[in-house]
Amino acid sequence: MTEEQKFIFDLKGYLLIPEVLKKTEIESLKEQIETIRTNPESLPIHERKFPGGIASILIDHPTIMNILNEIIGEVRMESSWFTYRNAEDKGPTPHGGGRNTNPNFSYQCHNGKIYSALTRVVFELNEVKRGDGGTLFMPGSHKSDFPMPEEHRCIESPLLETYDCPPGSAIIFTENLCHSGDKWTNTDYPRIAVFNCYNFVGCQFHKPSVPQVIIEHLSSEKKKFFRDVWTWNQGGANNGRNLYYDD
Ligand SMILES: O=C(O)CCC(=O)C(=O)O
């Protein structure tokens, strides 16, 4: 993670990384999504939901992990799903924002080090032009100390901003940032985006939702992202000096 990326993430609460995915990866992911939408029974059971099948390439994408390990530490994955939004389809309303004492929504920066907890990664599989209806963010709201005035907790708030990006780009944001879905307006193609959620290994916000059959079919490296929630392995690797890793 570059110093500029750290600066932007801390300042705004989100970071866009253009063209993380290769063309072939985007095509395979879109194909899996289309089959799940139209003919899920044609897929093996562990590929009918994300992050199973091809979607598992996104669990530990090296570019994303490089950043998550810097801003979270060791991570677990909480959930993975996709959205397929045609023109006029809407998203969730604004949520999040403001300092939070719940460890899941903790966001801190101390001595030049970011400590984010619940963190979302969005992969846009189609191009997003400004105004099309990508996710909306209220920059800085993850650190804001004042209650949010009601007139700003709506998608019309001028404090919300968005992005444009080529296909295969990723947007990483702390879930403590005020963010929102928006109506998709592009009539030429849908918004197809994958939403992956991560947390610090010692925290869990969502009730676990990734089916066991998906986890069982992952490589041992990827299975680690779905391990139980704990941080201290007494007597584990390195005589217990290694705080997070299992043997
Ligand atoms: O649909 C979107 O663009 C935003 C999704 C969202 O609000 C979330 O992931 O919490």
The ligand as an SDF file (V2000), in Angstrom:
LIG
                    3D

 10  9  0  0  0  0  0  0  0  0999 V2000
  -25.3800   -1.0730   -3.3360 O   0  0  0  0  0  0  0  0  0  0  0  0
  -24.4350   -0.3290   -3.1060 C   0  0  0  0  0  0  0  0  0  0  0  0
  -23.8530    0.3150   -3.9880 O   0  0  0  0  0  0  0  0  0  0  0  0
  -23.9590   -0.1520   -1.6720 C   0  0  0  0  0  0  0  0  0  0  0  0
  -24.0790   -1.4210   -0.8720 C   0  0  0  0  0  0  0  0  0  0  0  0
  -24.0120   -1.1470    0.6020 C   0  0  0  0  0  0  0  0  0  0  0  0
  -24.5940   -0.2400    1.0780 O   0  0  0  0  0  0  0  0  0  0  0  0
  -23.2190   -2.0040    1.4890 C   0  0  0  0  0  0  0  0  0  0  0  0
  -22.4410   -2.8120    1.0020 O   0  0  0  0  0  0  0  0  0  0  0  0
  -23.3270   -1.8750    2.7330 O   0  0  0  0  0  0  0  0  0  0  0  0
  1  2  2  0
  2  3  1  0
  2  4  1  0
  4  5  1  0
  5  6  1  0
  6  7  2  0
  6  8  1  0
  8  9  2  0
  8 10  1  0
M  END
$$$$
